[in-house]
C-alpha cells in the first residue's frame, strides 16, 4: 500500500524544514511499502519556496497567488498517486510519529477514512482551556464540533483535528466546492453522508498561537457552519 502525504504550506518558513524532517523519519506500520511527499507552496511570500527548493525527495507544487488551503489540498489530492491520502499540516501542531496509529485502520480494512482526536476533545471544558493558548479558538472549535455532531447525529468526531486520511478512491468520488479552511469539513461531511467507514484515533497535539502563525479566523468558523448545513441538506 502506498501513502501520499499532502502538505499545504503558506508562509511556513519557520517550521516547514522541521516538519519535512519529522515526516521523513516517521515510523510506518507493516503493509505500507511506499510513500510520497507532496508540498503545495500556496503563494508564500516568505522564504518557504527557497527552503523547499533545497529539499530532496519532495514534490513541490507552487500556487500563486494564495488560493486557500482547500484549493491547495485539492491540487495535492489530484496529483497524488497513493492508495491513502494523508493531510499533514506544516506548522508542527501535529506529530508524524502518529502515522502508525493513523494508517493501521486502512491496512486492517476497518476504514476508508480516518480522523485524529486531539487530547482536549476528551477533557472537561475548563481543563481543556489550560491546554490551548487562546480562549476563543477553543470555544469556537467546540461549538462547531457540537453543531456538526448534531447535524450528522455522530457524537464522537473531533472535526477540527487536522489529521484526516482518506482512500484515494473515496476522495475521487466526492465533489468539494470550497477552497478555504472549510474544504476539509465539506469533504468529511460528504464522506459521512456516503456512509463510508470512518475510524477515529487519538493523536498528539500542541496548539500554536496566532503570534506563532496560526491562520484560521472567526470568519472561517461561520463558513464551516454554512458548508456543514449545505452538505447535509442541499448537496
C-alpha positions as CSV (number, residue, x, y, z in Angstrom):
1,X,0.0,0.0,0.0
2,X,1.3,3.5,-0.9
3,X,0.6,6.6,1.1
4,X,0.6,10.2,-0.3
5,X,1.4,12.8,2.4
6,X,-0.1,16.1,1.4
7,X,1.2,19.3,3.0
8,X,-0.2,22.7,2.3
9,X,2.3,25.4,3.2
10,X,1.6,29.1,3.3
11,X,4.4,31.3,4.9
12,X,5.7,28.4,7.0
13,X,9.4,29.2,6.6
14,X,9.8,28.8,10.4
15,X,8.5,25.2,10.5
16,X,8.5,23.6,7.1
17,X,12.0,22.2,7.3
18,X,11.3,20.6,10.7
19,X,8.0,19.2,9.5
20,X,9.6,17.5,6.5
21,X,12.4,16.1,8.7
22,X,9.8,14.7,11.0
23,X,7.8,13.2,8.1
24,X,10.9,11.5,6.7
25,X,11.7,9.7,9.9
26,X,8.2,8.9,10.9
27,X,7.5,5.2,11.5
28,X,5.2,3.3,9.2
29,X,3.2,0.2,10.0
30,X,3.7,-3.1,8.2
31,X,1.7,-3.0,5.0
32,X,2.9,0.5,3.9
33,X,5.5,-0.2,1.3
34,X,5.8,3.2,-0.4
35,X,5.3,6.9,0.4
36,X,5.4,10.2,-1.5
37,X,5.5,13.7,0.0
38,X,3.7,16.4,-1.9
39,X,4.1,20.0,-0.7
40,X,1.9,22.7,-2.1
41,X,3.6,26.1,-1.7
42,X,0.4,28.1,-1.6
43,X,1.5,31.6,-2.5
44,X,4.1,32.1,0.3
45,X,5.7,35.5,0.5
46,X,8.4,34.4,3.0
47,X,11.3,32.0,2.5
48,X,9.1,28.9,2.2
49,X,9.8,28.5,-1.5
50,X,13.6,28.8,-1.1
51,X,13.6,26.2,1.7
52,X,11.5,23.8,-0.4
53,X,13.9,24.2,-3.3
54,X,16.6,22.7,-1.3
55,X,14.6,19.7,0.0
56,X,15.3,16.3,-1.5
57,X,12.6,13.6,-2.1
58,X,9.8,16.1,-2.0
59,X,7.5,17.0,-4.9
60,X,6.8,20.7,-4.7
61,X,3.8,22.3,-6.5
62,X,3.6,26.1,-6.4
63,X,0.4,28.1,-6.5
64,X,0.4,31.9,-7.0
65,X,-1.3,33.8,-5.6
66,X,-2.5,32.1,-2.5
67,X,-5.7,30.2,-3.3
68,X,-6.7,28.9,0.1
69,X,-5.9,25.7,2.0
70,X,-8.7,23.8,0.3
71,X,-7.5,24.7,-3.2
72,X,-4.0,23.5,-2.3
73,X,-5.3,20.2,-0.9
74,X,-7.4,19.7,-4.0
75,X,-4.3,20.0,-6.2
76,X,-2.4,17.7,-3.9
77,X,-5.2,15.1,-3.9
78,X,-5.4,15.3,-7.7
79,X,-1.7,14.8,-8.2
80,X,-1.3,12.1,-5.6
81,X,-0.6,8.5,-6.7
82,X,-1.0,6.8,-3.3
83,X,-3.8,4.4,-2.2
84,X,-4.2,6.5,1.0
85,X,-4.1,10.3,1.2
86,X,-2.8,11.8,4.5
87,X,-3.2,15.5,5.3
88,X,-0.2,16.8,7.2
89,X,-0.1,20.4,8.5
90,X,3.1,22.4,8.1
91,X,3.0,24.1,11.5
92,X,4.3,21.4,14.0
93,X,1.0,21.3,15.8
94,X,0.8,17.5,15.0
95,X,3.4,14.8,15.2
96,X,4.2,12.4,12.3
97,X,5.1,9.8,15.0
98,X,1.3,9.1,15.0
99,X,1.4,7.7,11.4
100,X,1.2,4.1,12.5
101,X,-2.0,4.5,14.5
102,X,-3.5,6.7,11.7
103,X,-2.7,4.2,9.0
104,X,-3.5,0.9,10.7
105,X,-7.3,1.1,10.1
106,X,-6.6,1.1,6.3
107,X,-4.2,-1.8,6.5
108,X,-6.6,-3.9,8.5
109,X,-9.6,-2.9,6.3
110,X,-11.5,-1.3,9.1
111,X,-11.9,2.1,7.4
112,X,-11.7,4.1,4.3
113,X,-11.4,7.4,6.2
114,X,-9.6,8.2,9.5
115,X,-9.7,11.3,11.6
116,X,-7.5,12.1,14.6
117,X,-8.8,13.0,18.0
118,X,-6.8,15.6,20.0
119,X,-6.5,15.3,23.8
120,X,-8.6,18.4,24.7
121,X,-11.6,16.9,22.8
122,X,-12.0,14.4,25.7
123,X,-11.3,16.8,28.5
124,X,-13.7,18.9,30.7
125,X,-14.3,22.4,29.4
126,X,-12.0,24.3,31.8
127,X,-9.4,21.7,31.9
128,X,-9.3,22.0,28.1
129,X,-8.7,25.7,28.3
130,X,-5.4,25.1,30.1
131,X,-4.2,23.2,27.1
132,X,-4.8,26.0,24.5
133,X,-3.2,29.4,24.1
134,X,-6.4,31.3,23.4
135,X,-9.9,31.1,24.8
136,X,-11.9,32.0,21.6
137,X,-10.3,29.4,19.2
138,X,-11.0,26.7,21.8
139,X,-14.6,27.7,22.3
140,X,-15.2,28.2,18.6
141,X,-13.9,24.7,17.8
142,X,-16.1,23.1,20.5
143,X,-19.2,24.9,19.2
144,X,-18.5,23.9,15.6
145,X,-17.9,20.3,16.7
146,X,-21.1,20.2,18.6
147,X,-23.1,21.7,15.7
148,X,-21.7,19.2,13.2
149,X,-22.3,16.3,15.7
150,X,-25.9,17.5,16.0
151,X,-26.4,17.8,12.2
152,X,-24.9,14.3,11.4
153,X,-26.0,12.5,14.6
154,X,-22.4,11.4,15.3
155,X,-21.2,12.4,18.7
156,X,-17.6,11.2,18.6
157,X,-15.7,13.0,16.0
158,X,-13.2,15.8,16.5
159,X,-13.8,17.5,13.2
160,X,-11.3,20.3,13.8
161,X,-8.4,17.9,14.0
162,X,-6.1,18.4,11.0
163,X,-5.1,14.8,10.7
164,X,-7.6,13.4,8.2
165,X,-6.9,10.5,5.9
166,X,-8.9,9.0,3.1
167,X,-8.5,6.4,0.4
168,X,-7.9,7.8,-3.0
169,X,-11.0,6.1,-4.4
170,X,-13.2,7.8,-1.8
171,X,-11.8,11.3,-2.5
172,X,-12.3,10.7,-6.2
173,X,-16.0,10.1,-5.7
174,X,-16.6,13.4,-3.9
175,X,-17.0,16.9,-5.4
176,X,-16.0,19.7,-3.0
177,X,-16.8,23.3,-3.8
178,X,-14.9,25.2,-1.2
179,X,-11.3,26.4,-1.3
180,X,-10.6,27.6,2.3
181,X,-10.3,26.1,5.7
182,X,-13.9,24.8,5.2
183,X,-12.7,22.4,2.5
184,X,-11.7,19.7,4.9
185,X,-15.1,20.0,6.7
186,X,-17.1,19.8,3.5
187,X,-15.1,16.8,2.4
188,X,-15.5,15.0,5.7
189,X,-19.2,15.8,5.9
190,X,-19.8,14.3,2.4
191,X,-17.7,11.3,3.4
192,X,-20.1,10.7,6.3
193,X,-23.2,11.2,4.0
194,X,-21.8,8.5,1.7
195,X,-21.7,6.1,4.7
196,X,-18.0,5.5,4.3
197,X,-16.5,3.6,7.3
198,X,-14.7,6.1,9.5
199,X,-12.3,5.4,12.4
200,X,-11.2,7.9,14.9
201,X,-7.8,7.5,16.7
202,X,-6.1,9.6,19.4
203,X,-3.2,11.8,18.3
204,X,-0.6,14.1,19.9
205,X,-1.4,17.8,19.6
206,X,0.5,21.0,20.6
207,X,-1.6,24.1,19.6
208,X,0.3,27.2,18.4
209,X,-0.8,30.8,18.9
210,X,-1.7,33.4,16.3
211,X,1.7,35.1,17.2
212,X,3.4,31.8,16.1
213,X,1.5,31.7,12.8
214,X,-2.0,30.2,13.4
215,X,-4.1,31.4,10.5
216,X,-7.7,30.3,10.9
217,X,-10.0,33.2,11.9
218,X,-13.6,33.6,13.2
219,X,-15.0,34.2,9.7
220,X,-13.8,30.7,8.8
221,X,-15.9,29.3,11.6
222,X,-19.0,30.8,10.1
223,X,-18.1,29.4,6.7
224,X,-17.6,26.0,8.2
225,X,-21.1,26.1,9.7
226,X,-22.6,27.1,6.4
227,X,-20.8,24.4,4.5
228,X,-21.8,21.7,7.0
229,X,-25.5,22.7,6.6
230,X,-25.3,22.8,2.8
231,X,-23.5,19.4,2.7
232,X,-26.1,17.9,5.0
233,X,-29.3,19.1,3.3
234,X,-28.6,20.5,-0.2
235,X,-25.6,18.8,-1.9
